[in-house]
Amino acid sequence: QMKRRTRFSSLLNIISPLAICLALSATCFAMAAPRREVESVWDYPRPAVLVPCTGDELRVVFNGVEIGKTTNGYRALETSHPPTYYIPLEDIQTQYLQEIPGAASHCEWKGRAKYYDLVVNGKTSSRAVWHYPNPTTKVVPQAHGWKDFGSGSATGLGGSFGPIANMVSFYASKVDECYVNGERVVAQQGDYYGGWITSWISDGGRGIKGGPGTQGW
């Protein structure tokens, strides 16, 4: 019995320091993990702007296939909207994109967009992807007419969106999963704007554009 107690005590002497080390490691990791600064969509500017994602990893998954993954993306920011993310075509499995003939829309900031279906192993998501092949590259100094313009100004149409000419964006609502730095995003309401909402995106206490009754925001 004495031998058993001795062995048990020896085992505790090994386990206790190990448990302490693991606990301290977890605490240090939590303290070292960077916290994202909260961004209010109402602080974003009009005219809309394009900014690099500064190393954020973007991922898109549909029907069990990773369609795109990059750390070289961009995001477009506009008052009242969550960011829309753009992934370089070179980081996309473009064989799954099928252009829709004649499908197009016009954005006052970026220009004319065309649309693609996403077709993966027999499963199709219609108009899941859009692309600005010839985006606007300058701002025209005239009133844009929007009441809210955050950190922007009351004038200016168009913008410097040249970098997204070789990039595409995905509706989070029309694929299975979208991620920013490992965090699964929530889709912006509605099926037109296509913003991605993450934990550091705030509605500023006023809401986020996209839902019913927000068209004029």
Legacy VTK file of the C-alpha trace (Angstrom):
# vtk DataFile Version 3.0
C-alpha trace
ASCII
DATASET POLYDATA
POINTS 217 float
0.000 0.000 0.000
2.895 2.332 0.801
4.361 1.653 -2.662
1.039 2.535 -4.298
0.882 5.846 -2.404
4.447 6.624 -3.417
3.679 5.899 -7.094
0.501 8.018 -6.910
2.426 10.912 -5.338
5.090 10.662 -8.044
2.407 10.741 -10.713
0.879 13.868 -9.170
4.303 15.501 -9.132
4.482 14.972 -12.895
0.895 15.867 -13.795
0.534 19.014 -11.648
3.421 20.980 -13.236
2.231 19.849 -16.681
-1.311 21.067 -15.977
0.042 24.391 -14.739
2.178 24.816 -17.863
-0.768 24.060 -20.143
-2.983 26.506 -18.280
-0.350 29.226 -18.435
0.222 28.571 -22.131
-3.486 28.892 -22.874
-3.672 32.114 -20.858
-0.641 33.607 -22.599
-2.047 32.649 -26.014
-5.364 34.313 -25.208
-3.574 37.448 -24.028
-1.390 37.522 -27.136
-4.237 36.964 -29.622
-4.915 40.299 -31.363
-8.363 41.778 -30.977
-10.053 43.262 -34.029
-11.091 46.862 -33.696
-14.853 47.150 -34.048
-15.944 48.942 -37.223
-19.306 50.678 -37.515
-20.819 50.521 -40.987
-21.975 54.099 -40.456
-18.355 55.266 -40.266
-17.620 53.852 -43.721
-17.513 56.532 -46.428
-19.454 57.527 -49.487
-18.226 57.514 -52.186
-17.353 53.873 -51.517
-13.660 53.000 -51.215
-11.535 49.939 -51.925
-8.948 48.820 -49.368
-6.637 45.765 -49.191
-7.497 43.092 -46.643
-4.017 43.383 -45.038
-3.338 39.662 -44.900
-6.797 38.448 -43.876
-7.412 34.950 -45.211
-10.609 34.709 -47.262
-12.196 31.326 -48.041
-15.285 30.258 -49.977
-16.720 26.725 -49.912
-19.566 25.296 -51.984
-20.812 21.703 -52.205
-17.806 20.450 -50.264
-15.248 22.136 -52.544
-13.004 25.058 -51.625
-13.752 27.440 -54.485
-11.366 30.173 -53.406
-8.738 30.952 -50.796
-6.475 33.988 -50.611
-4.583 36.407 -48.401
-4.441 38.958 -51.220
-8.058 40.084 -51.244
-9.649 43.511 -51.176
-12.795 44.821 -49.568
-15.145 47.590 -50.637
-16.499 49.818 -47.870
-19.606 51.973 -48.141
-21.758 53.793 -45.591
-24.382 51.528 -43.957
-23.074 48.365 -45.687
-20.914 45.526 -44.353
-17.756 44.997 -46.447
-17.896 43.191 -49.773
-14.818 41.024 -50.313
-12.996 40.437 -53.603
-10.768 37.438 -54.302
-8.192 37.361 -57.137
-9.146 35.111 -60.049
-5.765 33.412 -59.741
-6.885 32.134 -56.323
-10.255 30.875 -57.603
-11.113 27.514 -59.150
-12.584 29.256 -62.188
-13.673 25.981 -63.829
-16.690 26.114 -61.518
-17.790 29.571 -62.730
-20.233 29.786 -65.655
-20.883 33.268 -67.004
-24.552 34.165 -67.429
-25.053 35.783 -70.871
-26.587 39.243 -70.608
-26.762 39.278 -66.796
-25.459 42.636 -65.584
-25.958 45.460 -63.091
-24.554 48.953 -62.637
-22.972 50.417 -59.507
-22.514 54.175 -59.228
-19.107 53.601 -57.596
-17.658 50.589 -59.431
-19.309 50.499 -62.840
-20.859 47.584 -64.709
-20.844 44.085 -63.202
-21.457 40.742 -64.839
-22.624 37.574 -63.109
-21.782 33.892 -62.924
-23.497 30.726 -61.805
-21.485 28.488 -59.512
-21.652 24.868 -60.710
-19.882 22.237 -58.603
-20.292 18.501 -59.146
-23.841 18.793 -60.396
-25.021 21.402 -57.875
-25.760 24.932 -59.123
-26.064 28.236 -57.286
-27.494 30.888 -59.608
-25.894 34.344 -59.772
-23.633 33.490 -56.839
-20.627 35.398 -58.188
-20.078 38.839 -59.699
-17.194 40.561 -61.448
-16.319 44.116 -62.555
-14.098 43.547 -65.621
-13.706 47.298 -66.248
-14.248 49.043 -62.910
-14.147 52.798 -62.548
-10.732 54.244 -61.756
-11.498 57.840 -60.769
-13.974 59.889 -58.754
-16.090 62.479 -60.550
-16.673 65.548 -58.306
-20.443 65.862 -58.342
-23.167 65.367 -55.739
-24.095 61.729 -55.237
-27.424 62.486 -53.559
-27.113 60.171 -50.540
-28.168 61.644 -47.183
-25.669 59.596 -45.175
-22.018 59.477 -46.167
-20.169 58.555 -42.954
-16.519 59.586 -43.128
-16.910 60.517 -46.815
-18.437 63.599 -48.405
-21.618 64.767 -50.143
-19.897 64.777 -53.522
-18.226 62.175 -55.679
-19.344 59.418 -58.059
-17.228 56.498 -59.140
-13.997 55.524 -57.403
-10.556 53.963 -57.708
-11.597 50.318 -58.107
-9.021 49.315 -60.698
-7.518 46.466 -58.589
-10.733 44.404 -58.678
-10.695 44.069 -62.469
-9.165 40.619 -62.002
-11.157 39.658 -58.920
-14.598 38.273 -58.148
-16.939 38.455 -55.192
-19.342 35.879 -53.765
-22.759 36.142 -52.168
-22.362 34.466 -48.790
-26.066 33.604 -48.956
-25.549 31.608 -52.162
-22.611 29.427 -51.134
-22.267 27.043 -48.218
-19.525 28.802 -46.270
-17.478 32.002 -46.391
-14.708 32.808 -43.916
-12.562 35.771 -42.937
-9.533 34.657 -40.909
-11.295 31.456 -39.932
-14.493 33.154 -38.784
-17.604 32.089 -40.666
-19.425 35.136 -41.976
-23.106 36.038 -41.908
-24.610 37.212 -45.179
-25.934 40.746 -45.564
-29.717 40.668 -45.872
-31.197 40.776 -49.339
-29.804 39.271 -52.521
-28.343 42.366 -54.133
-25.443 43.876 -52.183
-23.588 40.775 -50.983
-21.732 42.064 -47.922
-20.078 39.761 -45.377
-20.749 40.375 -41.678
-18.176 39.307 -39.074
-18.012 39.777 -35.304
-16.112 43.065 -35.603
-18.692 44.700 -37.882
-21.166 46.856 -35.946
-24.479 48.329 -37.025
-23.675 51.434 -34.988
-27.020 51.138 -33.239
-28.786 52.088 -36.465
-28.958 48.836 -38.388
-27.285 47.514 -41.533
-28.576 48.141 -45.039
-30.124 45.245 -46.937
-33.301 44.368 -45.108
-36.828 45.632 -45.784
-37.178 49.404 -45.522
-33.424 50.128 -45.789
-33.157 50.858 -49.496
-32.654 54.587 -48.955
-29.901 54.216 -46.344
LINES 1 218
217 0 1 2 3 4 5 6 7 8 9 10 11 12 13 14 15 16 17 18 19 20 21 22 23 24 25 26 27 28 29 30 31 32 33 34 35 36 37 38 39 40 41 42 43 44 45 46 47 48 49 50 51 52 53 54 55 56 57 58 59 60 61 62 63 64 65 66 67 68 69 70 71 72 73 74 75 76 77 78 79 80 81 82 83 84 85 86 87 88 89 90 91 92 93 94 95 96 97 98 99 100 101 102 103 104 105 106 107 108 109 110 111 112 113 114 115 116 117 118 119 120 121 122 123 124 125 126 127 128 129 130 131 132 133 134 135 136 137 138 139 140 141 142 143 144 145 146 147 148 149 150 151 152 153 154 155 156 157 158 159 160 161 162 163 164 165 166 167 168 169 170 171 172 173 174 175 176 177 178 179 180 181 182 183 184 185 186 187 188 189 190 191 192 193 194 195 196 197 198 199 200 201 202 203 204 205 206 207 208 209 210 211 212 213 214 215 216
